[in-house]
């Protein structure tokens, strides 16, 4: 049985329930009624009766096979907990911890340019009855007409979501980035990264890795 993690921002800066929560709640009920096992924090945390929120979330991220990110605003998608959930799940897919994992998006009023790069190539649906039905087809691996759906993969080199019909366009660096320190005017230093293959320099992403950027080479995506 599919185990699906629904990621969403529950409240806004004023403590009010977001539209994202309303959509996620409806989506959770719809999937459960159609035989999909769902981790929906509002219900699932209460069921575990645990006060350790992060531990329960991390355990759910480990066991779930698919993730659905719900968003109506870019700031909600990039909020700390939501970003933590989809970003760690994405890293598990890229590193082959979840080789068959998938991330889907249910977005409303989010511009393409506002979608984080890590989610930009994920299959996206509208929060409508038709959108929910189409998403269910993807989760079950079938189209509406019953024909098996082609499953895509996330490229191990660039992180893009790729379908079987679109394996061109991978942008990558053939050599790994090398860290080095740059001194600031105040005497402090910061880490940057240098690609020996092309000489390109990028900033650190804050987690000890180079910021993602276009590579100097292009070719086929790698499964």
Backbone torsions as a table, in degrees:
resi	resn	phi	psi	omega
1	UNK	NA	138.3	175.9
2	UNK	-63.9	139.3	172.6
3	UNK	-119.5	115.0	-171.0
4	UNK	-114.9	130.1	177.6
5	UNK	-97.6	123.8	176.9
6	UNK	-101.0	118.6	-178.8
7	UNK	-105.5	130.9	-176.2
8	UNK	-161.6	161.1	175.7
9	UNK	-95.5	119.5	-173.5
10	UNK	-78.5	-45.8	-175.8
11	UNK	-126.0	154.7	177.1
12	UNK	-89.0	-170.8	-176.9
13	UNK	-67.7	-12.9	179.9
14	UNK	-102.5	4.1	178.9
15	UNK	84.6	8.6	179.7
16	UNK	-89.4	147.4	176.3
17	UNK	-61.5	136.9	-179.8
18	UNK	-86.4	164.9	172.6
19	UNK	-65.8	-29.0	177.3
20	UNK	-58.4	-43.4	178.8
21	UNK	-62.2	-43.0	179.6
22	UNK	-61.8	-43.7	179.1
23	UNK	-65.3	-45.3	-179.3
24	UNK	-62.6	-38.3	178.7
25	UNK	-63.1	-46.3	178.6
26	UNK	-64.8	-41.2	179.5
27	UNK	-64.1	-41.8	178.7
28	UNK	-59.6	-46.9	179.3
29	UNK	-63.4	-41.3	-179.2
30	UNK	-62.3	-46.3	-178.0
31	UNK	-67.8	-42.2	178.8
32	UNK	-60.8	-40.6	179.8
33	UNK	-68.7	-14.4	179.8
34	UNK	-112.5	24.8	170.2
35	UNK	83.9	14.0	178.6
36	UNK	-101.6	128.8	176.8
37	UNK	-79.1	128.3	-170.7
38	UNK	-124.1	137.4	165.6
39	UNK	-99.6	106.5	177.8
40	UNK	-120.7	109.6	-166.6
41	UNK	-51.8	-38.4	-176.9
42	UNK	-58.8	-36.5	-179.6
43	UNK	-97.1	-45.0	-172.6
44	UNK	-65.7	-37.7	178.4
45	UNK	-65.9	-37.8	177.9
46	UNK	-66.0	-36.6	-179.4
47	UNK	-67.1	-33.9	-178.8
48	UNK	-78.5	-20.2	-178.2
49	UNK	55.0	36.0	179.5
50	UNK	-109.6	141.9	177.9
51	UNK	-94.0	-6.6	179.8
52	UNK	-89.2	86.8	-173.5
53	UNK	-57.6	-50.0	-174.5
54	UNK	-63.9	-40.0	-180.0
55	UNK	-62.8	-43.4	179.4
56	UNK	-64.4	-42.9	179.3
57	UNK	-61.8	-48.0	-178.8
58	UNK	-62.1	-40.0	177.8
59	UNK	-63.3	-41.1	178.9
60	UNK	-65.8	-40.5	178.0
61	UNK	-61.9	-33.3	179.6
62	UNK	-70.1	-40.8	-172.4
63	UNK	-90.9	-20.9	-178.1
64	UNK	-73.5	141.5	-178.7
65	UNK	-91.5	-23.7	-178.4
66	UNK	-139.8	157.0	176.7
67	UNK	-129.3	143.9	172.9
68	UNK	-121.8	122.1	177.9
69	UNK	-99.8	121.3	179.3
70	UNK	-102.1	133.3	-179.9
71	UNK	-157.1	139.4	174.0
72	UNK	-117.8	-10.1	177.7
73	UNK	-141.9	143.6	179.6
74	UNK	-60.5	-37.2	-178.5
75	UNK	-65.5	-30.3	177.4
76	UNK	-72.8	-40.1	179.6
77	UNK	-64.1	-32.3	-178.3
78	UNK	-97.1	7.8	176.8
79	UNK	-63.9	155.2	-167.7
80	UNK	-53.5	-50.8	-176.3
81	UNK	-71.7	-41.6	-179.4
82	UNK	-63.6	-46.1	178.9
83	UNK	-62.0	-40.7	178.1
84	UNK	-58.2	-43.0	-177.0
85	UNK	-66.5	-53.0	-176.0
86	UNK	-74.2	-30.8	-179.0
87	UNK	-70.7	-42.4	178.6
88	UNK	-68.5	-35.5	177.0
89	UNK	-65.6	-42.1	178.3
90	UNK	-62.2	-42.1	179.1
91	UNK	-63.7	-34.8	176.1
92	UNK	-64.4	-35.6	178.1
93	UNK	-70.0	-47.4	-178.1
94	UNK	-62.3	-38.4	-177.7
95	UNK	-85.5	5.6	177.1
96	UNK	70.1	14.6	170.9
97	UNK	-67.7	-35.3	173.9
98	UNK	-121.5	74.2	-174.9
99	UNK	-62.4	-24.4	-179.7
100	UNK	-109.3	13.9	-179.1
101	UNK	-74.8	155.6	178.4
102	UNK	-139.9	146.9	172.3
103	UNK	-117.1	127.3	175.9
104	UNK	-116.6	156.6	-179.2
105	UNK	-124.7	139.9	170.9
106	UNK	-119.0	99.8	-174.5
107	UNK	-116.5	150.4	175.7
108	UNK	-139.6	125.3	177.0
109	UNK	63.2	25.6	176.7
110	UNK	-103.6	120.8	-179.8
111	UNK	-69.3	148.6	-179.4
112	UNK	-57.6	-37.0	-178.9
113	UNK	-71.8	-15.0	-179.8
114	UNK	-92.3	-11.9	-178.3
115	UNK	-73.1	128.2	178.7
116	UNK	-56.6	146.1	-176.3
117	UNK	-55.6	-36.5	-178.4
118	UNK	-64.3	-20.4	-178.9
119	UNK	-110.4	-2.4	-170.1
120	UNK	-63.9	-26.9	-176.2
121	UNK	-107.6	11.1	177.8
122	UNK	-79.8	150.1	176.2
123	UNK	-63.8	129.8	-173.8
124	UNK	-120.4	142.0	-177.0
125	UNK	-130.4	155.7	174.6
126	UNK	-87.8	152.1	179.7
127	UNK	-81.0	62.2	178.7
128	UNK	-123.9	169.7	177.3
129	UNK	-58.9	-42.4	178.7
130	UNK	-65.3	-40.9	179.1
131	UNK	-64.2	-42.0	177.7
132	UNK	-62.8	-41.0	-179.4
133	UNK	-65.0	-40.9	179.1
134	UNK	-66.5	-40.1	176.9
135	UNK	-62.1	-42.1	177.6
136	UNK	-59.7	-39.1	177.5
137	UNK	-61.0	-41.5	179.0
138	UNK	-65.0	-43.0	-179.5
139	UNK	-63.2	-35.5	179.7
140	UNK	-87.1	-5.7	176.9
141	UNK	79.2	23.7	178.7
142	UNK	-134.8	151.6	171.3
143	UNK	-81.2	173.7	178.5
144	UNK	-59.9	-31.8	-178.9
145	UNK	-84.9	4.0	177.0
146	UNK	88.8	-1.5	179.0
147	UNK	-80.4	133.4	-179.3
148	UNK	-53.7	134.6	-179.5
149	UNK	-83.4	138.3	176.0
150	UNK	-70.0	125.6	179.7
151	UNK	-91.2	136.6	179.4
152	UNK	-90.6	-170.4	177.5
153	UNK	-150.4	161.5	177.1
154	UNK	-99.5	123.9	-177.3
155	UNK	-61.0	131.4	-179.3
156	UNK	-72.3	-18.6	-178.4
157	UNK	-90.2	-43.0	-173.3
158	UNK	-116.9	-11.6	177.2
159	UNK	83.6	4.6	179.5
160	UNK	-76.2	147.3	173.6
161	UNK	-83.4	126.0	-171.2
162	UNK	-125.1	134.6	172.8
163	UNK	-94.1	167.0	-178.6
164	UNK	-64.2	-17.6	-180.0
165	UNK	-96.5	2.1	-174.2
166	UNK	-141.5	69.5	-176.2
167	UNK	-98.0	-0.1	176.7
168	UNK	-87.6	163.6	170.7
169	UNK	96.6	16.0	177.0
170	UNK	-74.6	130.7	177.3
171	UNK	-112.9	123.2	-172.5
172	UNK	-152.5	164.6	171.6
173	UNK	-103.0	125.9	-179.3
174	UNK	-70.8	-16.4	178.0
175	UNK	-120.2	145.1	-179.3
176	UNK	-70.2	149.9	178.5
177	UNK	-71.1	147.6	179.7
178	UNK	-115.1	129.6	-178.8
179	UNK	-78.0	150.1	172.5
180	UNK	-152.8	160.8	-176.2
181	UNK	-103.8	140.9	176.3
182	UNK	-119.4	128.4	-179.6
183	UNK	-83.2	135.9	175.8
184	UNK	-87.8	169.0	-179.5
185	UNK	-64.0	-27.7	-178.2
186	UNK	-85.6	6.0	178.0
187	UNK	94.5	-13.3	176.5
188	UNK	-78.9	171.4	-179.8
189	UNK	-134.7	156.2	176.7
190	UNK	-133.9	154.1	-178.4
191	UNK	-91.1	136.2	172.5
192	UNK	-127.9	175.7	-176.4
193	UNK	-130.1	143.8	-176.4
194	UNK	-126.7	129.0	177.3
195	UNK	-95.5	110.0	-178.5
196	UNK	-60.4	-27.2	-175.9
197	UNK	-67.0	-29.0	-175.8
198	UNK	-139.2	-7.5	178.9
199	UNK	84.5	3.4	-178.1
200	UNK	-70.9	140.6	177.3
201	UNK	-115.0	138.6	177.8
202	UNK	-135.4	158.7	178.5
203	UNK	-77.6	162.6	172.6
204	UNK	-73.7	145.4	-177.6
205	UNK	-86.5	3.7	179.4
206	UNK	93.8	-7.5	179.1
207	UNK	-119.9	16.3	179.6
208	UNK	84.0	21.0	178.3
209	UNK	-132.9	156.6	178.0
210	UNK	-70.7	145.8	174.7
211	UNK	-62.5	144.8	179.5
212	UNK	-68.6	139.9	-179.8
213	UNK	-154.2	165.8	176.9
214	UNK	-63.9	138.2	180.0
215	UNK	-82.0	173.4	179.5
216	UNK	-92.3	-7.1	178.4
217	UNK	-123.8	158.8	175.9
218	UNK	-137.2	155.8	-178.8
219	UNK	178.8	-151.4	-180.0
220	UNK	-82.6	145.0	173.2
221	UNK	-66.9	150.5	-177.4
222	UNK	-110.6	126.2	-179.5
223	UNK	-83.4	NA	NA
